[in-house]
């Protein structure tokens, strides 16, 4: 009975979209196995799931699926769990003395909900105010992608992006807004295909109303080429 109650409790945590930590929960031995060893183990697990569902894995279309899924998990959609893949964010002196906020908007987000392992798809908008240091524009995209490529909740993703850029730039003046659709909401459960989730994290000067409003106005701009 206790186990059943715990299962119900954990199920409700997932449906209510509750996260437990601003850091991705990882075991101490998370990197004991090589990527190749992980792929071999996951391949067998995926095969077992498919066979349990009654699928015929001798079919040409299904036979390679366990290996494809295992490689995708380790090398692609959960590749951001590997600290070796963390992007090196080179910084430069702000020699041109640009003192206003810099905004990088409409950064594509592809992530995976950690509660149901279904896609999260949306856009991230980032801003920072230099205190003498700037970072390459593409590095902001890479930082978003790195933290997105792991089982996630959107709130944690937003916080992790801001914390990483604060550390890289040596300033608290960083902000991030993420607007995304969750297929765990859109394709199952309530199956609301229209709703999206917006999260934000504001640091330093972005906690001030005027600065925060300026940033939010920038990301409303309709950029077309």
ABEGO torsion letter per residue (X at the ends): XAAAAAAAAAAAAAAAGBBABABBBBBAAAAABBAAAAAAAAAAAAAAAAAAAGBBAABAAAAAAAAAAAAAAAABAAAAABAAABBBBBBBBBAAGBABBBBBBGBBBBBBBAAAGBBBBBBBBBBBBBAGBBBBAAAAAAAAAAAABBBBBAAAAAAAAAAAAAAAAGBABBBBBBBBBBAAAAABEAGBAABBBBBBBBBEAAABAAAAAAAAAAAABBBBX
